[in-house]
Amino acid sequence: MRENRSFAVGAAITALVLLAAILSLVWTPYPIDQLSVADKLKGPSADHLLGTDHYGRDILSMLMIGARTSIAVALVAVGIGIVIGVPLGLLGAARGGWIDEGIMRFNDLVFAFPALLSAVMITAIFGPGAVNAIVAIGIFNIPVFARVARGGALAYKSREFVMAAQVAGKGRVRIIAEHILPNIANLLIVQGTIQFSLGILAEAGLSYVGLGAQPPVATWGRMLNEAQTMMAFAPQLALYPGLAIVATVMGLNLLGDGLRDILDPKLKRRVG
């Protein structure tokens, strides 16, 4: 098998972001709530590797905590989509009829409200915050995983080994758990990486408009928002969080493409 460069590059970028996020739990170069007007807008130096912002805060420290915030929000949101969406999709594929139709119409209804619009509605009721951003993005992930699980289950529903399990007297739940779910796990893993990258992008967008995690928690989206009025004389304030978002999303997409190539037997045969 040829070396999968997409997977290698994507895994390396993702690992670097994860390492920064994990490291921020125990250490950052400076506390992000440490303001120093005398040190504002300083360029890269030995004291501040990426410089400081307009409040004198260390940009590298804020990027590290921003990575933690983005990953936490996206990870929980994807978890919501998997925990609720996958069982719904498998239920629809297994039962069919009005149950399947009802689940699909529910999916269509959720798709009609993008994550950003859902966040606006939720925020109007409960106020802005990371939890509301997680709920909004998580709700949008539910129909995505439901469709993937349903499509994968329908593809295997009429396969010989599934029919043999039915003849052997196994129930629907046992057949799904033992025969269908393991075979569609690769689809769910790849979709999970894609939704994870979209979750990070959505979290940045929500934070940019003030609907994500609130101060003093650092987020990449709010760093971009605060930098937009200083682009003329301090473009680096927008450059660093922008690059962090682009690199993270690109890394996860490359990782997803690599996993798809590795886990899909048809692609294996085509590449090999």
N, C-alpha and C positions, 0 to 999 in steps of 0.2 A: 504494500500500500504506500502510495506517495505521502510525503510529509504534508500535513494539513497546516498551511501557514496561517489561514484565517483563525483557526483554533488557537495556535500558539501565540499570535499577536493579541488576539482578544483576551486570552487567559492572562497574559502578562499585564495588559493595561488594567483589567478588572482586578487582578491581584494587588496591583500597586494602589488602586483607589481603596480597596478593602483594607489594606495595610494602614493607609493613612487614617481611615475611619476608626479602625480598632485602636491604633496608637493614640488617637485623640481622646479616647476614654480615660487614659492614664497620664498623658503628657501632651502638651503643646508648647511651642517656644515661649509664648506669652499668654496670659489670660486675655480672653477676647473682651472682657469688660474693663480692661485696664486702658483708660483714655490718657493721652498725653498730647495736648495741643501743641506743645513745643516740638514734637516729633512728627507732626502731620505731613503727609505727602512726601515722605522721604523715599529716595530710590533704594534699590537693592544694595545691601551692605553686609558686613560680617554679623552685625547685630540683628538685622532684619533681611533675611535672604531675598524676599520678594518686595521689600519696602513696607510702607505704612499707608493707611487710608487717610481720609480727611479728618478723622478723629484721633489719629495717631495710633490706631490699633494695628497689630501685626497681621499682614495679609495672609501669610502662610498659615498662621494659627486659625484664622477664619475659614480658609479653604479646607483645612483638615476637619474642622467641626461641621462645615457645610457638607462635606462628603458623608459624615456620620448621619446628619439629618436626612439627606436625600436617600441614602441607602435604607435607613430605618423606615421612612415613610413608604418607599417603593416596595420594600420587602414585605411589610405587613399588608399593604394593599394587594400585592400579588397573592399572598397567603389567603386573604379573604376570597379572592376570585377562585382559587383552587378549591378551598374547603367547601364553598357553596356551589360554584359553577360545575365542577366535575361530577358530583353526585346528581345534580339536576340533568346534565347531559346524558349520563348513564341511565338514569331513570326513564328519560324520554325514549332512548333507544330500546330499552328493555320492554317497556310497556306499550309504546306506540299509541295509536288512537288519539282520543281527546286529551290525554295526559301529555303526550308528545306535542300536540298542537298547542296546548296551553303554555307549555314551557317555551316553545319557539316564539309565540306571540309576546310572552314576557320579555324575551331577549330583544325582540324588535322594539318594544316600548323603552327598554333601558338604553338601547343604542340611539334612540331619538334624543336623548339628553346627554351630550358630551360631558366629560369629567369637569371641565371648567364651569359649564352652566350648572351642573349638579352642585359644585362647590359654592357657587353664588347663592343658590337656593338654600343650601344647608347653612351657610354663613348668615344669611338673612334671619334665620330662626335661632341658631345656637351661637353665632359669633365666630370670628376667624380663629384659626388654630391648627396645629398639626393633626389633631385627632379628626377634625372635620375634613381636612385634606385627605387623610387616609381613607375615611369612609367614602368620600366622593370618588376617589380613584378606584377603591376596592369594588364599589358597586358597578362601575363601568367595566371592571375585569370579569365580573360574573358571567355575562353572556358570552364573552370571548372564550373562556374555558369550557362553558357549557356546549358551545358549537363544536369546539375541537374534540371534546370527549364524545359527543353524540356522533359526529362524523366517523371517528375512529371505531367506535363500538358498532355502528351499522356496517362498516366494512368487514368486521370480523364475525358479525352475528350469524352469517350463513356459512361460515367456514366449517370444514369437516370436523375439526377437533372440538368446536363448540357444540355442533350437533351430536357428536359422540358423548359429550358430557351431559347433554340433555337426555339422551337415551339411557345413560347410566343412572339417571334419577337425581342428578344434582339440581338444586334450586337456582333461581335467577341470581340471587345475591352471591352464592358460592361460585357460579360460573363467571360472574363479573369480576369477583375478587381474584380468582385463580387463573382465569384464562384470558379475559378481555383486558383488564386493567394493566397487567404486565406487558401486554403487546402494544398498548397505546402510550405507555410511559414515555417513550422517546418523543412522541408528538407533544406531550404535555411539558416535558423538560425544555424542548426547543421553544415552545410558545411561552414558557415561563421566562426565559431569558429575554425574549422580545418584549413581553409586557413589563419586565423589570426595567428595561431601558426606557420604555415609554412612561413608566411610573416616575422615573427620575426626571424626565423631561416635563411631565405634568406637574410634579412638585415644584420645579424651578419656575414654571409659568404661574402657578398659584401664589408662590412666594413673591414673585415679581409684582403682582397686582395686590399684594397685601393680604391674601387669603390663606397663606400657609403658616408655618411655625412663626410665632411672634417673638420680638426682641425680649430678652437678650440672646436668644438662640440664633446662631449664625446660619444663613442659608445662601446658596449660590444665587438664587433668584433675587433675593433682597439686595445682595451685593451689586447685582446688575442695575437694580432700580436706583440705588443710592448713587451709582456712578454715572448715570445718564446725564446729569446736569454738569458734569465735570469732564466730559469727553474732550473738550478743546485743550485743556491744560494738564489733564491727568488720565489719558486714555488707558493706562495700565490697570486702573481700578476696574474697568469693564473687561479688559483683555484676559486677566487671570481667571475669574469665574466663568467667563465665556468659554475659554479653552478647557476648563475642567468639565463643563457640561458636555461639550462636543467630544472630548476624549473619552469620557465615561460611556456616553451613549454609543459612540463608534466601537469602543471595546466590547461592549455587551452584544452589539449586533454582529460583530465578527465572531464572538464566542458562540452566538446562536447559530450562525452559518456553519461554523466548524463542527458544532455538535450535531447539526442536521446531517452533514456529510458523513460523520463517523457513525451515527446511530441508525441511519436509514440504510437497510441492506441493499436496496435497489441502487442507491448512489454509490455504495461500496463496490458493487459489481461494475457499475459504469466507469468509476474512476480507476479501479484496479485492472 
